[in-house]
């Protein structure tokens, strides 16, 4: 009887086929940056108690003299109107090693959020409102807190990134539950000349950034982009010649789930 029972069991497994012995596939695990996201606050009041108002066609500067710190957190916002502004890094009397041109369709929903490296030197950061006088903006600028001081070095360790040759384009799409993404562009010390666009729908541009720096390591570009709703795409265009590639790391930072 025991032999007959074992025979029936074997026949039952054979009728199920080979799939009965295959373990279910593991779900892919996405890299998580929840720790940095939780510790890093981007609202203007958290960055600096002295939030500056910059009228259209005017500018404001901040000077940073602590050479033991290297990363400055910069955020620009508005009451819902568009933002068009240039952010420049000044070192010395006549050297501008980094320039970042920014645009946002709605400065309340999608503020400008970036990091600027001072190269451990006494530096000045200028924010120039290139919009019309009817479009003022609010700006906050201060040394970045602990998690953001090293995040530009930590992201490449956790995300392989995408190699973008000069003159080429790379796009990344996101699920509707993704509310915030982070973008890091860097090079191997060569110049970085690139454009980043946040699109919502076919060529419906919500934000645009254009960066140029002579050293894509010391002044690698780090952005935090708000991506509410569905259909969000981040498009990176390397504006440099073929000899100047860059690496793009685009990862989820916060989700609604």
MIVEXDO-572102 format. One record per residue (C-alpha): residue in one letter; residue number from 1; x, y negated, z negated. Coordinates in nm, 2 decimals, decimal comma. Layout:
REM MIVEXDO-572102
{code=a	pos=NUM	xx=X	yy=Y	zz=Z}
...
//
This chain:
REM MIVEXDO-572102
{code=x	pos=1	xx=0,00	yy=0,00	zz=0,00}
{code=x	pos=2	xx=0,29	yy=-0,24	zz=-0,08}
{code=x	pos=3	xx=0,44	yy=-0,18	zz=0,26}
{code=x	pos=4	xx=0,11	yy=-0,23	zz=0,43}
{code=x	pos=5	xx=0,07	yy=-0,57	zz=0,25}
{code=x	pos=6	xx=0,41	yy=-0,69	zz=0,35}
{code=x	pos=7	xx=0,34	yy=-0,59	zz=0,71}
{code=x	pos=8	xx=0,02	yy=-0,80	zz=0,71}
{code=x	pos=9	xx=0,20	yy=-1,10	zz=0,56}
{code=x	pos=10	xx=0,47	yy=-1,08	zz=0,83}
{code=x	pos=11	xx=0,21	yy=-1,06	zz=1,11}
{code=x	pos=12	xx=0,04	yy=-1,37	zz=0,96}
{code=x	pos=13	xx=0,36	yy=-1,58	zz=0,98}
{code=x	pos=14	xx=0,43	yy=-1,46	zz=1,33}
{code=x	pos=15	xx=0,08	yy=-1,58	zz=1,44}
{code=x	pos=16	xx=0,17	yy=-1,93	zz=1,31}
{code=x	pos=17	xx=0,48	yy=-1,95	zz=1,53}
{code=x	pos=18	xx=0,82	yy=-2,09	zz=1,46}
{code=x	pos=19	xx=0,68	yy=-2,43	zz=1,34}
{code=x	pos=20	xx=0,58	yy=-2,27	zz=1,01}
{code=x	pos=21	xx=0,94	yy=-2,26	zz=0,90}
{code=x	pos=22	xx=1,03	yy=-2,62	zz=1,01}
{code=x	pos=23	xx=1,05	yy=-2,87	zz=0,72}
{code=x	pos=24	xx=0,86	yy=-3,20	zz=0,78}
{code=x	pos=25	xx=1,07	yy=-3,48	zz=0,93}
{code=x	pos=26	xx=1,20	yy=-3,74	zz=0,69}
{code=x	pos=27	xx=1,06	yy=-4,09	zz=0,73}
{code=x	pos=28	xx=1,33	yy=-4,35	zz=0,84}
{code=x	pos=29	xx=1,45	yy=-4,57	zz=0,56}
{code=x	pos=30	xx=1,48	yy=-4,94	zz=0,64}
{code=x	pos=31	xx=1,77	yy=-5,14	zz=0,48}
{code=x	pos=32	xx=1,64	yy=-5,34	zz=0,19}
{code=x	pos=33	xx=1,75	yy=-5,68	zz=0,09}
{code=x	pos=34	xx=1,49	yy=-5,72	zz=-0,19}
{code=x	pos=35	xx=1,75	yy=-5,81	zz=-0,45}
{code=x	pos=36	xx=1,88	yy=-6,11	zz=-0,26}
{code=x	pos=37	xx=1,53	yy=-6,21	zz=-0,16}
{code=x	pos=38	xx=1,41	yy=-6,20	zz=-0,52}
{code=x	pos=39	xx=1,70	yy=-6,40	zz=-0,66}
{code=x	pos=40	xx=1,73	yy=-6,66	zz=-0,38}
{code=x	pos=41	xx=1,47	yy=-6,94	zz=-0,38}
{code=x	pos=42	xx=1,42	yy=-7,15	zz=-0,08}
{code=x	pos=43	xx=1,16	yy=-7,41	zz=-0,19}
{code=x	pos=44	xx=1,31	yy=-7,76	zz=-0,19}
{code=x	pos=45	xx=1,25	yy=-7,82	zz=-0,56}
{code=x	pos=46	xx=1,44	yy=-7,51	zz=-0,65}
{code=x	pos=47	xx=1,74	yy=-7,60	zz=-0,44}
{code=x	pos=48	xx=1,78	yy=-7,95	zz=-0,58}
{code=x	pos=49	xx=1,58	yy=-8,17	zz=-0,82}
{code=x	pos=50	xx=1,66	yy=-8,47	zz=-0,59}
{code=x	pos=51	xx=1,47	yy=-8,39	zz=-0,27}
{code=x	pos=52	xx=1,55	yy=-8,66	zz=-0,01}
{code=x	pos=53	xx=1,30	yy=-8,81	zz=0,23}
{code=x	pos=54	xx=1,45	yy=-8,88	zz=0,58}
{code=x	pos=55	xx=1,25	yy=-9,10	zz=0,81}
{code=x	pos=56	xx=1,25	yy=-9,04	zz=1,18}
{code=x	pos=57	xx=1,56	yy=-9,16	zz=1,36}
{code=x	pos=58	xx=1,76	yy=-9,19	zz=1,03}
{code=x	pos=59	xx=2,00	yy=-8,97	zz=0,84}
{code=x	pos=60	xx=2,11	yy=-8,87	zz=0,49}
{code=x	pos=61	xx=2,45	yy=-8,73	zz=0,37}
{code=x	pos=62	xx=2,56	yy=-8,51	zz=0,08}
{code=x	pos=63	xx=2,92	yy=-8,48	zz=-0,03}
{code=x	pos=64	xx=3,05	yy=-8,16	zz=-0,20}
{code=x	pos=65	xx=3,38	yy=-8,17	zz=-0,38}
{code=x	pos=66	xx=3,41	yy=-7,84	zz=-0,56}
{code=x	pos=67	xx=3,67	yy=-7,64	zz=-0,36}
{code=x	pos=68	xx=3,61	yy=-7,33	zz=-0,57}
{code=x	pos=69	xx=3,26	yy=-7,29	zz=-0,40}
{code=x	pos=70	xx=3,21	yy=-7,24	zz=-0,03}
{code=x	pos=71	xx=2,85	yy=-7,20	zz=0,06}
{code=x	pos=72	xx=2,59	yy=-7,48	zz=0,07}
{code=x	pos=73	xx=2,21	yy=-7,41	zz=0,08}
{code=x	pos=74	xx=2,02	yy=-7,65	zz=0,31}
{code=x	pos=75	xx=1,64	yy=-7,66	zz=0,35}
{code=x	pos=76	xx=1,42	yy=-7,90	zz=0,55}
{code=x	pos=77	xx=1,04	yy=-7,92	zz=0,53}
{code=x	pos=78	xx=0,75	yy=-8,14	zz=0,61}
{code=x	pos=79	xx=0,38	yy=-8,18	zz=0,53}
{code=x	pos=80	xx=0,28	yy=-7,98	zz=0,84}
{code=x	pos=81	xx=0,43	yy=-8,20	zz=1,11}
{code=x	pos=82	xx=0,71	yy=-8,09	zz=1,35}
{code=x	pos=83	xx=1,07	yy=-8,11	zz=1,25}
{code=x	pos=84	xx=1,36	yy=-8,20	zz=1,48}
{code=x	pos=85	xx=1,69	yy=-8,25	zz=1,30}
{code=x	pos=86	xx=2,07	yy=-8,20	zz=1,34}
{code=x	pos=87	xx=2,28	yy=-8,06	zz=1,06}
{code=x	pos=88	xx=2,65	yy=-8,13	zz=1,08}
{code=x	pos=89	xx=2,95	yy=-8,03	zz=0,86}
{code=x	pos=90	xx=3,21	yy=-8,30	zz=0,82}
{code=x	pos=91	xx=3,56	yy=-8,22	zz=0,69}
{code=x	pos=92	xx=3,80	yy=-8,51	zz=0,67}
{code=x	pos=93	xx=3,75	yy=-8,85	zz=0,85}
{code=x	pos=94	xx=3,69	yy=-8,72	zz=1,20}
{code=x	pos=95	xx=3,64	yy=-8,34	zz=1,21}
{code=x	pos=96	xx=3,30	yy=-8,18	zz=1,27}
{code=x	pos=97	xx=3,37	yy=-7,80	zz=1,28}
{code=x	pos=98	xx=3,00	yy=-7,71	zz=1,29}
{code=x	pos=99	xx=2,68	yy=-7,85	zz=1,44}
{code=x	pos=100	xx=2,33	yy=-7,70	zz=1,41}
{code=x	pos=101	xx=2,04	yy=-7,84	zz=1,61}
{code=x	pos=102	xx=1,70	yy=-7,74	zz=1,46}
{code=x	pos=103	xx=1,34	yy=-7,76	zz=1,56}
{code=x	pos=104	xx=1,02	yy=-7,63	zz=1,39}
{code=x	pos=105	xx=0,67	yy=-7,67	zz=1,51}
{code=x	pos=106	xx=0,53	yy=-7,68	zz=1,16}
{code=x	pos=107	xx=0,77	yy=-7,78	zz=0,88}
{code=x	pos=108	xx=0,52	yy=-7,65	zz=0,61}
{code=x	pos=109	xx=0,46	yy=-7,30	zz=0,75}
{code=x	pos=110	xx=0,81	yy=-7,25	zz=0,90}
{code=x	pos=111	xx=1,07	yy=-7,48	zz=0,72}
{code=x	pos=112	xx=1,43	yy=-7,49	zz=0,82}
{code=x	pos=113	xx=1,64	yy=-7,26	zz=0,58}
{code=x	pos=114	xx=2,01	yy=-7,21	zz=0,64}
{code=x	pos=115	xx=2,35	yy=-7,18	zz=0,48}
{code=x	pos=116	xx=2,66	yy=-7,39	zz=0,57}
{code=x	pos=117	xx=3,01	yy=-7,29	zz=0,47}
{code=x	pos=118	xx=3,24	yy=-7,57	zz=0,36}
{code=x	pos=119	xx=3,56	yy=-7,36	zz=0,40}
{code=x	pos=120	xx=3,65	yy=-7,43	zz=0,04}
{code=x	pos=121	xx=3,72	yy=-7,79	zz=0,12}
{code=x	pos=122	xx=3,59	yy=-8,13	zz=0,02}
{code=x	pos=123	xx=3,31	yy=-8,17	zz=0,28}
{code=x	pos=124	xx=3,01	yy=-8,37	zz=0,37}
{code=x	pos=125	xx=2,68	yy=-8,24	zz=0,52}
{code=x	pos=126	xx=2,48	yy=-8,48	zz=0,73}
{code=x	pos=127	xx=2,11	yy=-8,42	zz=0,81}
{code=x	pos=128	xx=1,99	yy=-8,65	zz=1,09}
{code=x	pos=129	xx=1,62	yy=-8,67	zz=1,17}
{code=x	pos=130	xx=1,61	yy=-8,68	zz=1,55}
{code=x	pos=131	xx=1,23	yy=-8,70	zz=1,56}
{code=x	pos=132	xx=1,02	yy=-9,01	zz=1,61}
{code=x	pos=133	xx=0,96	yy=-9,25	zz=1,32}
{code=x	pos=134	xx=0,61	yy=-9,09	zz=1,27}
{code=x	pos=135	xx=0,77	yy=-8,76	zz=1,17}
{code=x	pos=136	xx=0,96	yy=-8,79	zz=0,84}
{code=x	pos=137	xx=1,10	yy=-8,48	zz=0,67}
{code=x	pos=138	xx=1,21	yy=-8,37	zz=0,33}
{code=x	pos=139	xx=1,56	yy=-8,23	zz=0,27}
{code=x	pos=140	xx=1,73	yy=-8,05	zz=-0,01}
{code=x	pos=141	xx=2,10	yy=-7,96	zz=-0,02}
{code=x	pos=142	xx=2,31	yy=-7,80	zz=-0,29}
{code=x	pos=143	xx=2,56	yy=-7,53	zz=-0,36}
{code=x	pos=144	xx=2,40	yy=-7,19	zz=-0,31}
{code=x	pos=145	xx=2,32	yy=-6,97	zz=-0,61}
{code=x	pos=146	xx=2,51	yy=-6,65	zz=-0,67}
{code=x	pos=147	xx=2,34	yy=-6,40	zz=-0,44}
{code=x	pos=148	xx=2,36	yy=-6,64	zz=-0,14}
{code=x	pos=149	xx=2,73	yy=-6,71	zz=-0,20}
{code=x	pos=150	xx=2,82	yy=-6,37	zz=-0,07}
{code=x	pos=151	xx=2,53	yy=-6,26	zz=0,15}
{code=x	pos=152	xx=2,70	yy=-6,34	zz=0,48}
{code=x	pos=153	xx=2,97	yy=-6,09	zz=0,38}
{code=x	pos=154	xx=2,72	yy=-5,83	zz=0,24}
{code=x	pos=155	xx=2,48	yy=-5,81	zz=0,54}
{code=x	pos=156	xx=2,73	yy=-5,66	zz=0,79}
{code=x	pos=157	xx=2,80	yy=-5,38	zz=0,53}
{code=x	pos=158	xx=2,43	yy=-5,28	zz=0,52}
{code=x	pos=159	xx=2,33	yy=-5,35	zz=0,88}
{code=x	pos=160	xx=2,53	yy=-5,25	zz=1,19}
{code=x	pos=161	xx=2,41	yy=-5,55	zz=1,39}
{code=x	pos=162	xx=2,39	yy=-5,59	zz=1,77}
{code=x	pos=163	xx=2,68	yy=-5,68	zz=1,99}
{code=x	pos=164	xx=2,58	yy=-5,98	zz=2,22}
{code=x	pos=165	xx=2,82	yy=-6,06	zz=2,50}
{code=x	pos=166	xx=2,85	yy=-6,42	zz=2,63}
{code=x	pos=167	xx=2,56	yy=-6,51	zz=2,85}
{code=x	pos=168	xx=2,34	yy=-6,23	zz=2,74}
{code=x	pos=169	xx=2,01	yy=-6,22	zz=2,54}
{code=x	pos=170	xx=1,90	yy=-5,99	zz=2,26}
{code=x	pos=171	xx=1,54	yy=-5,98	zz=2,12}
{code=x	pos=172	xx=1,40	yy=-5,82	zz=1,80}
{code=x	pos=173	xx=1,03	yy=-5,76	zz=1,73}
{code=x	pos=174	xx=0,86	yy=-5,72	zz=1,39}
{code=x	pos=175	xx=0,55	yy=-5,56	zz=1,25}
{code=x	pos=176	xx=0,26	yy=-5,78	zz=1,14}
{code=x	pos=177	xx=0,33	yy=-5,72	zz=0,77}
{code=x	pos=178	xx=0,67	yy=-5,88	zz=0,79}
{code=x	pos=179	xx=0,65	yy=-6,22	zz=0,64}
{code=x	pos=180	xx=1,02	yy=-6,32	zz=0,64}
{code=x	pos=181	xx=1,34	yy=-6,22	zz=0,82}
{code=x	pos=182	xx=1,70	yy=-6,31	zz=0,79}
{code=x	pos=183	xx=1,94	yy=-6,37	zz=1,08}
{code=x	pos=184	xx=2,32	yy=-6,37	zz=1,07}
{code=x	pos=185	xx=2,53	yy=-6,46	zz=1,37}
{code=x	pos=186	xx=2,91	yy=-6,42	zz=1,35}
{code=x	pos=187	xx=3,22	yy=-6,36	zz=1,56}
{code=x	pos=188	xx=3,57	yy=-6,23	zz=1,51}
{code=x	pos=189	xx=3,70	yy=-6,59	zz=1,43}
{code=x	pos=190	xx=3,64	yy=-6,71	zz=1,79}
{code=x	pos=191	xx=3,39	yy=-6,99	zz=1,86}
{code=x	pos=192	xx=3,02	yy=-6,93	zz=1,81}
{code=x	pos=193	xx=2,79	yy=-7,10	zz=2,06}
{code=x	pos=194	xx=2,44	yy=-6,95	zz=2,05}
{code=x	pos=195	xx=2,07	yy=-7,02	zz=2,04}
{code=x	pos=196	xx=1,81	yy=-6,86	zz=1,82}
{code=x	pos=197	xx=1,43	yy=-6,88	zz=1,89}
{code=x	pos=198	xx=1,14	yy=-6,76	zz=1,69}
{code=x	pos=199	xx=0,85	yy=-6,68	zz=1,93}
{code=x	pos=200	xx=0,49	yy=-6,60	zz=1,86}
{code=x	pos=201	xx=0,34	yy=-6,46	zz=2,17}
{code=x	pos=202	xx=0,47	yy=-6,49	zz=2,52}
{code=x	pos=203	xx=0,72	yy=-6,78	zz=2,51}
{code=x	pos=204	xx=0,52	yy=-6,96	zz=2,24}
{code=x	pos=205	xx=0,82	yy=-7,11	zz=2,06}
{code=x	pos=206	xx=0,77	yy=-7,18	zz=1,69}
{code=x	pos=207	xx=1,13	yy=-7,25	zz=1,59}
{code=x	pos=208	xx=1,46	yy=-7,31	zz=1,77}
{code=x	pos=209	xx=1,82	yy=-7,33	zz=1,66}
{code=x	pos=210	xx=2,13	yy=-7,41	zz=1,85}
{code=x	pos=211	xx=2,47	yy=-7,37	zz=1,68}
{code=x	pos=212	xx=2,83	yy=-7,45	zz=1,78}
{code=x	pos=213	xx=3,13	yy=-7,39	zz=1,56}
{code=x	pos=214	xx=3,50	yy=-7,33	zz=1,64}
{code=x	pos=215	xx=3,51	yy=-7,03	zz=1,40}
{code=x	pos=216	xx=3,23	yy=-6,78	zz=1,38}
{code=x	pos=217	xx=3,36	yy=-6,63	zz=1,06}
{code=x	pos=218	xx=3,42	yy=-6,93	zz=0,84}
{code=x	pos=219	xx=3,09	yy=-7,09	zz=0,97}
{code=x	pos=220	xx=2,88	yy=-6,79	zz=1,06}
{code=x	pos=221	xx=2,52	yy=-6,88	zz=1,10}
{code=x	pos=222	xx=2,27	yy=-6,75	zz=0,84}
{code=x	pos=223	xx=1,90	yy=-6,84	zz=0,87}
{code=x	pos=224	xx=1,58	yy=-6,74	zz=0,69}
{code=x	pos=225	xx=1,28	yy=-6,74	zz=0,91}
{code=x	pos=226	xx=0,91	yy=-6,73	zz=0,80}
{code=x	pos=227	xx=0,71	yy=-6,50	zz=1,03}
{code=x	pos=228	xx=0,34	yy=-6,51	zz=0,93}
{code=x	pos=229	xx=0,10	yy=-6,32	zz=1,14}
{code=x	pos=230	xx=0,16	yy=-6,08	zz=1,43}
{code=x	pos=231	xx=0,35	yy=-6,09	zz=1,75}
{code=x	pos=232	xx=0,67	yy=-6,25	zz=1,61}
{code=x	pos=233	xx=0,99	yy=-6,21	zz=1,81}
{code=x	pos=234	xx=1,34	yy=-6,34	zz=1,73}
{code=x	pos=235	xx=1,54	yy=-6,41	zz=2,05}
{code=x	pos=236	xx=1,92	yy=-6,46	zz=2,04}
{code=x	pos=237	xx=2,10	yy=-6,61	zz=2,34}
{code=x	pos=238	xx=2,48	yy=-6,63	zz=2,35}
{code=x	pos=239	xx=2,55	yy=-6,95	zz=2,53}
{code=x	pos=240	xx=2,93	yy=-6,90	zz=2,53}
{code=x	pos=241	xx=3,12	yy=-6,75	zz=2,82}
{code=x	pos=242	xx=3,18	yy=-6,38	zz=2,86}
{code=x	pos=243	xx=3,50	yy=-6,40	zz=2,66}
{code=x	pos=244	xx=3,32	yy=-6,51	zz=2,34}
{code=x	pos=245	xx=3,09	yy=-6,24	zz=2,22}
{code=x	pos=246	xx=2,90	yy=-6,25	zz=1,89}
{code=x	pos=247	xx=2,73	yy=-6,01	zz=1,66}
{code=x	pos=248	xx=2,37	yy=-6,05	zz=1,56}
{code=x	pos=249	xx=2,22	yy=-5,90	zz=1,24}
{code=x	pos=250	xx=1,84	yy=-5,94	zz=1,23}
{code=x	pos=251	xx=1,67	yy=-5,77	zz=0,93}
{code=x	pos=252	xx=1,34	yy=-5,78	zz=0,74}
{code=x	pos=253	xx=1,36	yy=-5,98	zz=0,42}
{code=x	pos=254	xx=1,00	yy=-5,98	zz=0,28}
{code=x	pos=255	xx=0,68	yy=-5,80	zz=0,37}
{code=x	pos=256	xx=0,32	yy=-5,83	zz=0,26}
{code=x	pos=257	xx=0,29	yy=-5,46	zz=0,16}
//
